Amino acid sequence: MVFEGLSTRLQETFRKLRGKGKLTEEDVNLAMREVRLALLEADVNYKVVKDFVARVKERAVGQEVLKSLTPGQQVVKIVYEELTQLMGGDQTKLNLAAKPPTVVMMVGLQGTGKTTTCAKLARSLLAQGRRPLLVAADIYRPAAIKQLQVLGEKCNCPVFSMGQENPVNIARAALEYARSNGRDIVILDTAGRLHINEELMNELKDLKSSLNPHEILLVVDAMTGQDAVNVASSFNEQLGLTGVVLTKLDGDTRGGAALSVKAVAGCPIKFAGVGEKLEDLEPFYPNRMASRILGMGDVQSLVEKAQASIDEKKARELGKKIRQQEFTLEDFLDQIQQVRSMGPLEDLLAMIPGFGNLKQLKGFKTADIDEKEISRIEAIIKSMTPEERLNPTMLNSSRKKRIAKGSGTRVQDVNRLLKHFEESQKLMRQFSDKGGKKKGKGLRLPF
């Protein structure tokens, strides 16, 4: 989980502060020492850490904090505000041209996921009602053009290519094609190198001078830590970047790049790659990320994920079934699959206030939110016949043995699922009996 190490350390530090009725300057100094160590361990740039801690300390030792009735909470509030500013303050959106097409030039080194990110961005823009055009301008990397074409087909976005033609000529022709065919955003997948060199920069400068792009977005691998920040600084000096896209942020448990890139390179983070699927690209919200780091949740992102993933028509049908007490294992399976489509369950729970660091909860076991457990539930239900899903009371001993064998589980697992499902049905009947016109608001999953 992103920022897991940093989040654990900071939350433990502030838990101690919240337990004090009154803070002294010494208490703040000790807390700031822990914050400094936590940030350094998270691979945040040393100068950034030094400036950050100095700003927080200056505000935290003020009279309004030390004399406050809730000084610990005041310090957390200060850290939240400073973290938000450190990562850029407000969300920075794409610069769209007053007269289309908008030109977005994607740059970066090889191996950072630049081509895939181009397709992810196109998919995101299509969902917003835009008409993007992907342009294959990487003529050097083997299969780069083919990869973009395959990804473009997957996200239903056209791809403009001219084979091994000069990249500047490809870009100019693509721009004309976009104007003629009503494509309002041109996404240029440029060539990368294994390292920054003069040849790469000269080609990118030629493209920039030829196209005058509205956006120059650098794609960097968040897992490379400070190296990602150094790359961003170099590209920004040469090209004048308008933003950064951090890929593999879901696999970066430290988060040093996300916390350093704005302060060091001067470029706002505009998007974050949080998975390998084409839908796994999110706008970067500094305030929401700061909230997650401090264990305060991110309800707004959770709601947006739900709205994007859950079928509204199916949700209405489900509400009707719950009110009429017709909820079946088939519906139960459908609900689980819709929840899973929103992302890893641990990440979803981390967006709920108070669940920011589940592993610190008393009695918590990693298995409690084990994705494998959800897969077992799916396998059990899928091993049933349609009749059995509609009427689980018909499941006798021999049927349960068959289901357990077909799903690679034990009979005890089948019985446990059926017991939890029965409890869920009882709960829904209570909603129906008490609420009349009230709709069921949620289901308790059996794990």
GUDO-557601 format. One line per field, with one value per residue (C-alpha): residue in three letters; residue number from 1; x, y, z. Coordinates in steps of 0.5 Angstrom, whole numbers, always signed. Each point is the difference from the previous one (the first is absolute). Layout:
gudo: ala; ...
mivex: NUM; ...
xx: X; ...
yy: Y; ...
zz: Z; ...
***
This chain:
gudo: met; val; phe; glu; gly; leu; ser; thr; arg; leu; gln; glu; thr; phe; arg; lys; leu; arg; gly; lys; gly; lys; leu; thr; glu; glu; asp; val; asn; leu; ala; met; arg; glu; val; arg; leu; ala; leu; leu; glu; ala; asp; val; asn; tyr; lys; val; val; lys; asp; phe; val; ala; arg; val; lys; glu; arg; ala; val; gly; gln; glu; val; leu; lys; ser; leu; thr; pro; gly; gln; gln; val; val; lys; ile; val; tyr; glu; glu; leu; thr; gln; leu; met; gly; gly; asp; gln; thr; lys; leu; asn; leu; ala; ala; lys; pro; pro; thr; val; val; met; met; val; gly; leu; gln; gly; thr; gly; lys; thr; thr; thr; cys; ala; lys; leu; ala; arg; ser; leu; leu; ala; gln; gly; arg; arg; pro; leu; leu; val; ala; ala; asp; ile; tyr; arg; pro; ala; ala; ile; lys; gln; leu; gln; val; leu; gly; glu; lys; cys; asn; cys; pro; val; phe; ser; met; gly; gln; glu; asn; pro; val; asn; ile; ala; arg; ala; ala; leu; glu; tyr; ala; arg; ser; asn; gly; arg; asp; ile; val; ile; leu; asp; thr; ala; gly; arg; leu; his; ile; asn; glu; glu; leu; met; asn; glu; leu; lys; asp; leu; lys; ser; ser; leu; asn; pro; his; glu; ile; leu; leu; val; val; asp; ala; met; thr; gly; gln; asp; ala; val; asn; val; ala; ser; ser; phe; asn; glu; gln; leu; gly; leu; thr; gly; val; val; leu; thr; lys; leu; asp; gly; asp; thr; arg; gly; gly; ala; ala; leu; ser; val; lys; ala; val; ala; gly; cys; pro; ile; lys; phe; ala; gly; val; gly; glu; lys; leu; glu; asp; leu; glu; pro; phe; tyr; pro; asn; arg; met; ala; ser; arg; ile; leu; gly; met; gly; asp; val; gln; ser; leu; val; glu; lys; ala; gln; ala; ser; ile; asp; glu; lys; lys; ala; arg; glu; leu; gly; lys; lys; ile; arg; gln; gln; glu; phe; thr; leu; glu; asp; phe; leu; asp; gln; ile; gln; gln; val; arg; ser; met; gly; pro; leu; glu; asp; leu; leu; ala; met; ile; pro; gly; phe; gly; asn; leu; lys; gln; leu; lys; gly; phe; lys; thr; ala; asp; ile; asp; glu; lys; glu; ile; ser; arg; ile; glu; ala; ile; ile; lys; ser; met; thr; pro; glu; glu; arg; leu; asn; pro; thr; met; leu; asn; ser; ser; arg; lys; lys; arg; ile; ala; lys; gly; ser; gly; thr; arg; val; gln; asp; val; asn; arg; leu; leu; lys; his; phe; glu; glu; ser; gln; lys; leu; met; arg; gln; phe; ser; asp; lys; gly; gly; lys; lys; lys; gly; lys; gly; leu; arg; leu; pro; phe
mivex: 1; 2; 3; 4; 5; 6; 7; 8; 9; 10; 11; 12; 13; 14; 15; 16; 17; 18; 19; 20; 21; 22; 23; 24; 25; 26; 27; 28; 29; 30; 31; 32; 33; 34; 35; 36; 37; 38; 39; 40; 41; 42; 43; 44; 45; 46; 47; 48; 49; 50; 51; 52; 53; 54; 55; 56; 57; 58; 59; 60; 61; 62; 63; 64; 65; 66; 67; 68; 69; 70; 71; 72; 73; 74; 75; 76; 77; 78; 79; 80; 81; 82; 83; 84; 85; 86; 87; 88; 89; 90; 91; 92; 93; 94; 95; 96; 97; 98; 99; 100; 101; 102; 103; 104; 105; 106; 107; 108; 109; 110; 111; 112; 113; 114; 115; 116; 117; 118; 119; 120; 121; 122; 123; 124; 125; 126; 127; 128; 129; 130; 131; 132; 133; 134; 135; 136; 137; 138; 139; 140; 141; 142; 143; 144; 145; 146; 147; 148; 149; 150; 151; 152; 153; 154; 155; 156; 157; 158; 159; 160; 161; 162; 163; 164; 165; 166; 167; 168; 169; 170; 171; 172; 173; 174; 175; 176; 177; 178; 179; 180; 181; 182; 183; 184; 185; 186; 187; 188; 189; 190; 191; 192; 193; 194; 195; 196; 197; 198; 199; 200; 201; 202; 203; 204; 205; 206; 207; 208; 209; 210; 211; 212; 213; 214; 215; 216; 217; 218; 219; 220; 221; 222; 223; 224; 225; 226; 227; 228; 229; 230; 231; 232; 233; 234; 235; 236; 237; 238; 239; 240; 241; 242; 243; 244; 245; 246; 247; 248; 249; 250; 251; 252; 253; 254; 255; 256; 257; 258; 259; 260; 261; 262; 263; 264; 265; 266; 267; 268; 269; 270; 271; 272; 273; 274; 275; 276; 277; 278; 279; 280; 281; 282; 283; 284; 285; 286; 287; 288; 289; 290; 291; 292; 293; 294; 295; 296; 297; 298; 299; 300; 301; 302; 303; 304; 305; 306; 307; 308; 309; 310; 311; 312; 313; 314; 315; 316; 317; 318; 319; 320; 321; 322; 323; 324; 325; 326; 327; 328; 329; 330; 331; 332; 333; 334; 335; 336; 337; 338; 339; 340; 341; 342; 343; 344; 345; 346; 347; 348; 349; 350; 351; 352; 353; 354; 355; 356; 357; 358; 359; 360; 361; 362; 363; 364; 365; 366; 367; 368; 369; 370; 371; 372; 373; 374; 375; 376; 377; 378; 379; 380; 381; 382; 383; 384; 385; 386; 387; 388; 389; 390; 391; 392; 393; 394; 395; 396; 397; 398; 399; 400; 401; 402; 403; 404; 405; 406; 407; 408; 409; 410; 411; 412; 413; 414; 415; 416; 417; 418; 419; 420; 421; 422; 423; 424; 425; 426; 427; 428; 429; 430; 431; 432; 433; 434; 435; 436; 437; 438; 439; 440; 441; 442; 443; 444; 445; 446; 447
xx: +0; +3; +3; -1; +7; -1; -7; +1; +6; -4; -6; +3; +4; -7; -3; +4; -1; -7; +0; +3; -5; +6; +6; +7; +5; +4; -6; +0; +7; +0; -6; +4; +6; -5; -3; +7; +2; -6; +1; +7; -2; -5; +6; -3; +6; +4; -1; -7; -1; +4; -4; -7; +2; +2; -6; -4; +4; -1; -7; -1; +3; -4; -4; -7; +2; +4; -6; -5; -5; +2; +7; +1; -5; +2; +7; -3; -4; +7; +3; -5; +0; +7; +0; -5; +4; +6; -3; -3; -6; -6; -1; +3; -4; +2; +1; -6; +1; -5; +0; +1; +3; +4; +7; +3; +7; +2; +7; +5; +5; -1; -3; -5; -6; -1; -3; -5; -1; -2; -6; -2; -1; -3; -5; -1; -2; -4; -4; -1; -3; +6; +3; +7; +5; +6; +7; +5; +6; +5; +4; +6; -3; -2; -7; -2; -5; -3; -1; -3; -5; -2; -1; -4; -4; -2; -2; -3; +4; +3; +7; +4; +7; +4; +5; +7; -1; +4; -4; -1; -3; -5; -2; -1; -4; -4; -2; -3; -4; -2; -3; -3; -3; -3; +5; +0; +7; +6; +4; +7; +4; +7; +7; +3; +8; +3; +3; -1; +5; +1; -3; -7; +0; +1; -6; -4; +2; -2; -7; -1; +2; -4; -7; +0; -3; -5; +2; +7; -1; +6; -1; +4; +0; -2; +4; +7; -1; +5; +2; -7; +1; +7; -3; -5; +4; +5; -6; -3; +6; +1; -8; -4; -5; -7; -1; +2; -3; +2; -1; +0; -2; -4; +7; +4; -1; +5; -3; +6; -1; -7; +2; +7; -2; -4; +5; +7; -2; -6; -5; -7; -2; -6; -1; +2; +0; -3; +0; +1; -7; -2; -5; +6; +1; -2; +0; +5; -3; +5; -5; -3; +7; +2; -6; +1; +7; -2; -6; -5; -3; -2; -8; -1; +5; -4; -6; +2; +3; -7; -3; +4; +0; -7; -5; -6; -5; +2; +0; -7; -2; +4; -4; -7; +3; +2; -7; -4; +5; +2; +8; +3; +7; +1; -2; +5; +6; -2; +1; +7; +2; -2; +4; +6; +0; +1; +7; +4; -5; +6; +1; -8; +0; +6; -5; -5; +2; +3; +2; +6; +5; -4; +6; +0; -7; +0; -2; +1; +3; +2; -4; -6; +0; +4; -2; +1; -6; -4; +2; -2; -7; -1; +3; -5; -6; +2; +0; -7; -5; -5; -6; +5; +2; -8; -2; +6; -4; +0; +7; +1; +6; +2; -1; +4; +6; -1; +1; +6; +3; -1; +2; +6; -2; -3; -7; +1; +1; -6; -4; +3; -2; -7; +0; +2; -5; -5; +2; +0; -7; -3; +3; -3; -7; +1; +1; -6; -4; +2; +1; -6; +2; +8; +5; +5; +7; +5; +2; +4; +5; +2; +7
yy: +0; +7; +4; -6; +1; +7; +0; -5; +4; +6; -2; -3; +6; +4; -5; +2; +7; -1; -3; +6; +5; +6; +0; +3; +2; -6; -4; +3; -1; -7; -1; +4; -4; -6; +3; +2; -7; -3; +4; -1; -8; +1; +3; +7; +5; +2; +8; -1; -4; +6; +5; -3; -2; +7; +3; -5; +2; +7; +0; -6; +4; +6; +2; -2; -7; -1; +3; -3; -5; -5; +1; -7; +1; +7; -3; -5; +5; +4; -6; -1; +7; +0; -7; +2; +6; -4; -4; +6; +3; -1; -5; +2; -1; -1; +6; +0; +4; +6; -3; -7; -4; +0; -3; -5; -2; -6; +0; -5; -5; -7; -5; +5; -2; +6; -4; -3; +7; +3; -5; +0; +8; -1; -5; +5; +6; -4; -2; +8; +1; +2; -3; -1; -2; -5; +2; -5; +4; -5; -3; -3; -5; -6; -2; +7; +2; -7; +1; +6; -2; -6; +4; +5; -6; -2; +7; +2; +6; +1; -1; +5; -3; +0; -5; +2; +7; +6; +1; +8; -2; -5; +5; +5; -5; -2; +7; +1; -7; +2; +7; -3; -6; +4; -3; +5; -3; -2; -5; -1; -6; +2; -4; -1; -2; -5; +7; +7; +2; +6; -4; -1; +7; +3; -4; +2; +7; +0; -3; +5; +6; -3; -2; +6; -6; +3; -6; -3; -6; -4; -7; -3; -6; +2; -7; +3; +5; +6; -2; +2; +7; +1; -2; +5; +5; -1; -1; +7; +4; -3; +0; +4; -5; +2; -6; -7; -7; -5; -7; -6; +4; -6; -4; +6; -1; +5; +6; +4; +2; +3; +4; +3; +1; +7; +3; -2; +0; +5; -4; -2; -7; -1; -7; -6; -7; -5; -7; -3; +0; +6; +3; +0; +7; +5; +8; +2; +4; +2; +1; -7; -3; +4; -3; -7; +1; +2; -5; +5; -4; +2; +0; +4; -4; -7; +3; +2; -7; -3; +5; -2; -8; -1; -1; +5; -4; -7; +4; +2; -7; -2; +5; -3; -7; +1; +4; -6; -5; -3; +0; -6; -3; +3; +7; -1; -2; +6; +4; -3; +1; +7; +2; -4; +4; +7; -3; -4; +0; +2; +6; +2; -1; +4; +6; -1; +5; -4; -6; +4; -6; -6; -4; +4; -1; -5; -7; +1; -5; +1; -6; +4; +4; -6; +1; -8; +0; +4; -5; -6; +3; +1; -7; -3; +4; -1; -8; +0; -1; +6; -4; +0; +7; +2; -5; -2; -4; -5; -1; -7; -4; -3; +7; +4; -6; +1; +8; -1; -4; +4; +7; -3; +1; -4; -1; +4; +6; -1; -1; +7; +3; -2; +2; +7; +1; -3; +6; +5; -2; +1; +7; +2; -3; +5; +6; -2; -1; +6; +5; -1; +4; +1; -3; -5; +4; -6; -7; -3; -5; -6; +1
zz: +0; -2; +6; +4; +4; +1; +2; +5; +3; +0; +3; +6; +1; +0; +4; +6; -1; +0; +7; +3; +3; -1; -4; +2; -5; +2; -2; -7; -1; +1; -5; -5; +1; -2; -6; -2; +0; -3; -6; -1; +1; -6; -4; +0; -2; +5; -1; -1; +7; +3; -2; +1; +7; +1; -2; +4; +6; -1; +0; +5; +6; -1; +6; -4; +0; +7; +4; -4; +3; -5; -2; -3; -5; -2; -1; -5; -3; -2; -2; -5; -3; -1; -3; -5; -2; +0; -6; -3; +3; -4; -6; -6; -6; -7; -4; -6; -6; -1; -7; -1; -1; +7; -1; +5; +0; +4; +1; +5; +0; -2; +5; +3; -3; -5; -5; +4; +4; -7; -1; +7; +0; -7; +4; +5; -5; -4; +7; +0; -7; -3; -7; +1; -5; +2; -5; +0; -1; +4; -7; +4; +5; -3; +0; +3; -6; +1; +7; +0; -6; +4; +6; -4; -2; +7; +2; -6; -2; -7; -1; -5; -3; -6; +1; +1; -3; +4; +6; -1; -7; +4; +5; -5; -5; +7; +2; -7; +0; +7; -3; -6; +4; +6; +5; +6; +4; -4; +5; -3; +2; +0; +0; +6; +2; +5; +3; -2; -5; -5; -6; +4; +2; -7; -3; +6; -1; -8; +2; +5; -5; -6; +4; +6; +4; +6; +4; +1; +5; +3; +1; +6; +4; +7; +3; -2; +5; +0; -7; -2; +3; -4; -6; +1; +1; -6; -5; +3; -1; -7; -2; +5; +2; +2; +4; +2; +0; +5; -2; +5; +6; +2; +1; +4; +7; +2; -5; +0; -7; +1; +6; -3; -8; +1; +5; -4; -7; +0; -4; +3; +0; -5; +0; +4; -3; +5; -3; -7; -3; -5; +5; +6; -1; +5; +0; +6; +5; +6; +5; -1; +0; +7; +3; -2; +3; +7; +0; -1; -6; -7; +0; -6; -4; +2; -2; -7; -1; +2; -5; -5; +1; +3; -6; +2; -3; +4; +6; +0; -2; +6; +4; -2; +1; +7; +2; -3; +3; -6; +1; -3; +0; -7; +2; +6; -5; -5; +6; +2; -7; -1; +7; -3; -6; +4; +2; +6; +6; +4; -4; +0; +8; +1; -3; +6; +5; +6; -4; -3; +3; +1; +3; +6; +2; +6; -2; -7; -5; -7; -2; +2; -6; -4; -8; +0; +5; -5; -6; +4; +1; -7; -2; +5; -3; -7; +1; +2; -5; -2; +4; +6; +0; +0; +5; +5; +5; -5; +1; +3; +3; -7; -4; +5; -1; -8; +1; +5; -5; -6; +3; +3; +7; +6; +2; +7; -5; -4; +7; +2; -6; +0; +8; -2; -6; +5; +5; -6; -2; +7; +1; -7; +3; +6; -5; -4; +6; +3; -6; -4; -5; +2; -4; +2; +1; +0; +1; +4; -3; +3; +1
***
